[in-house]
Amino acid sequence: MSDTITLTIRQFGEEQVEVDRAEYEAAKAAGTVDHYLDHDLSDLDTTSTVIEPDGRSYDPSMQPYGPVTFEVTSEHLTLLRAMHWRWDDCEFGAPAVDSKRPFGSSSGIVGDIADALGRDDYDPDNEDQDDELRGIYAETMTVLMIGLSCGSFEPGMYEQVGTSWKRVAE
C-alpha cells in the first residue's frame, strides 16, 4: 500500500487532493508539481498555492530547489514564429494563441508542428516522433518565458534564477 498525503490546493477556492507522497516529493524535486497535480486538477495554474500537510505552502510555478537549466533551440523559435498570435479581447485583453488551432489549421496539431519544423519524414503512426514533436511544442512556454525575461529570443543554454532567466556562457 502506498504512502499518501492530503494536499490543500488554493486556486478558485480550496480543494483537497490525496496524492502518493513519493511521487509528490519527486515532482517537487523536479519542479513539475503543476504537471503532476494536473492529473487531479484540470486547471492548475500560476495563481495556485499548494498547502502541504505540515502547513507549509508551495508555489508550483516556482523552482526553489536550485537552478534549472534549459536549452533553447532553433526549433523552439521556429514554432513560436509559426504560431498564430492574436489579441484575446476578454476582460483587459492579452496576447494569446488559439489552443485548439495554434498553427491555424484544424488538420492536427502534431502534423502542423512537423510541417512548421520541416519534418518531411513525419509519420503520424510513429509514437516516438509524435512524443518528440509534442515535447518541443510543450517547451515553447518555457522558451517564451526565457525570451521575455532576457529581452531576446536566441538559441542557447539558459539558467533560471528565481523567477528570471539568464543566458549561460558557452
C-alpha positions as CSV (number, residue, x, y, z in Angstrom):
1,M,0.0,0.0,0.0
2,S,1.4,3.4,-0.9
3,D,2.0,6.2,1.5
4,T,-0.4,9.0,0.6
5,I,-0.7,12.6,1.8
6,T,-3.6,15.1,1.5
7,L,-2.8,18.5,-0.1
8,T,-5.0,21.5,0.0
9,I,-5.0,23.4,-3.3
10,R,-5.9,27.1,-3.1
11,Q,-6.9,28.4,-6.5
12,F,-10.5,29.3,-7.1
13,G,-11.4,28.3,-3.5
14,E,-10.0,25.3,-1.7
15,E,-9.9,21.7,-2.8
16,Q,-8.2,18.7,-1.2
17,V,-6.4,16.1,-3.2
18,E,-4.9,12.9,-2.0
19,V,-1.6,12.0,-3.7
20,D,1.2,9.5,-3.4
21,R,3.9,11.0,-1.1
22,A,6.9,9.7,-3.0
23,E,5.5,10.8,-6.4
24,Y,4.7,14.3,-5.0
25,E,8.2,14.7,-3.5
26,A,9.8,13.5,-6.8
27,A,7.6,16.1,-8.7
28,K,8.7,18.8,-6.2
29,A,12.3,18.0,-6.7
30,A,11.9,18.0,-10.4
31,G,9.9,21.3,-10.4
32,T,6.9,19.5,-12.0
33,V,4.3,19.7,-9.3
34,D,2.0,21.7,-11.6
35,H,2.1,18.9,-14.2
36,Y,1.8,16.1,-11.5
37,L,-1.3,17.7,-10.0
38,D,-2.9,18.4,-13.4
39,H,-4.0,14.8,-13.3
40,D,-6.2,15.6,-10.3
41,L,-6.9,19.3,-11.1
42,S,-7.6,20.2,-14.7
43,D,-6.9,23.9,-14.3
44,L,-3.9,24.2,-12.0
45,D,-2.2,27.5,-13.0
46,T,0.3,30.1,-11.8
47,T,-2.1,31.6,-9.3
48,S,-2.4,28.3,-7.4
49,T,-0.8,27.5,-4.0
50,V,-0.3,24.0,-2.6
51,I,-0.7,23.7,1.2
52,E,1.3,20.7,2.4
53,P,0.1,18.5,5.4
54,D,2.6,20.4,7.8
55,G,1.0,23.7,6.8
56,R,3.9,24.9,4.6
57,S,2.8,26.5,1.3
58,Y,4.4,25.6,-2.0
59,D,4.0,27.7,-5.2
60,P,4.1,25.2,-8.1
61,S,5.1,27.9,-10.5
62,M,8.4,28.5,-8.7
63,Q,11.5,26.2,-8.7
64,P,13.0,26.5,-5.2
65,Y,15.4,23.6,-5.4
66,G,18.3,25.0,-7.2
67,P,19.0,26.2,-10.7
68,V,17.1,24.9,-13.6
69,T,18.8,24.9,-17.0
70,F,17.1,24.8,-20.3
71,E,18.4,24.8,-23.9
72,V,16.5,27.0,-26.4
73,T,16.8,25.5,-29.9
74,S,16.1,26.9,-33.3
75,E,13.2,24.5,-33.5
76,H,11.6,26.2,-30.4
77,L,11.9,29.6,-32.1
78,T,10.6,28.3,-35.4
79,L,7.5,27.0,-33.6
80,L,6.9,30.3,-31.7
81,R,7.1,32.2,-35.0
82,A,4.7,29.8,-36.7
83,M,2.0,30.2,-34.1
84,H,-1.0,32.3,-34.9
85,W,-0.8,35.1,-32.4
86,R,-3.8,37.3,-31.7
87,W,-5.2,39.7,-29.1
88,D,-7.7,38.0,-26.8
89,D,-10.2,40.7,-26.0
90,C,-11.6,39.4,-22.8
91,E,-11.5,41.5,-19.6
92,F,-8.4,43.6,-20.1
93,G,-7.1,41.7,-23.1
94,A,-3.9,39.7,-23.6
95,P,-1.8,38.2,-26.3
96,A,-2.9,34.7,-27.0
97,V,-2.6,31.7,-29.3
98,D,-5.7,29.6,-30.1
99,S,-5.1,26.5,-28.0
100,K,-7.3,24.4,-30.4
101,R,-5.6,25.6,-33.6
102,P,-2.2,27.1,-32.6
103,F,-1.0,27.0,-36.1
104,G,-4.2,28.0,-37.8
105,S,-5.1,24.6,-39.2
106,S,-7.6,22.1,-37.9
107,S,-5.9,19.1,-39.6
108,G,-4.0,18.0,-36.5
109,I,-1.6,19.9,-34.2
110,V,1.2,17.4,-34.3
111,G,1.2,17.3,-38.1
112,D,1.2,21.1,-38.1
113,I,4.2,21.1,-35.8
114,A,6.0,18.7,-38.2
115,D,5.2,21.0,-41.1
116,A,6.4,24.1,-39.3
117,L,9.7,22.3,-38.5
118,G,10.1,21.0,-42.0
119,R,9.9,17.4,-40.9
120,D,9.1,15.8,-44.2
121,D,9.6,12.3,-42.7
122,Y,6.8,12.8,-40.1
123,D,4.7,9.6,-39.7
124,P,1.5,10.1,-37.6
125,D,1.7,6.4,-36.6
126,N,5.2,6.7,-35.2
127,E,4.7,7.3,-31.4
128,D,8.3,8.3,-30.8
129,Q,8.1,11.1,-33.4
130,D,4.7,12.1,-32.0
131,D,6.1,12.3,-28.5
132,E,9.2,14.3,-29.6
133,L,7.1,16.9,-31.5
134,R,4.6,17.2,-28.6
135,G,7.6,17.7,-26.3
136,I,9.1,20.5,-28.4
137,Y,5.7,22.2,-28.6
138,A,5.2,21.9,-24.8
139,E,8.6,23.5,-24.2
140,T,7.6,26.7,-26.2
141,M,6.1,28.1,-23.0
142,T,9.4,27.9,-21.2
143,V,11.1,29.4,-24.3
144,L,8.6,32.3,-24.3
145,M,9.3,33.0,-20.6
146,I,13.1,32.9,-21.2
147,G,12.8,35.2,-24.2
148,L,10.7,37.7,-22.4
149,S,12.9,37.6,-19.3
150,C,16.1,38.1,-21.2
151,G,14.7,40.5,-23.8
152,S,15.7,38.4,-26.8
153,F,15.0,35.1,-28.4
154,E,18.2,33.3,-29.2
155,P,19.2,29.6,-29.2
156,G,21.5,28.6,-26.3
157,M,21.6,27.4,-22.8
158,Y,19.8,29.3,-20.1
159,E,19.5,29.1,-16.3
160,Q,16.6,30.0,-14.1
161,V,17.4,32.4,-11.3
162,G,14.4,32.8,-9.1
163,T,11.6,33.9,-11.4
164,S,14.0,35.2,-14.1
165,W,16.3,33.6,-16.6
166,K,19.9,34.3,-17.7
167,R,21.9,33.0,-20.6
168,V,24.7,30.7,-19.6
169,A,28.1,31.4,-21.1
170,E,29.1,28.8,-23.6
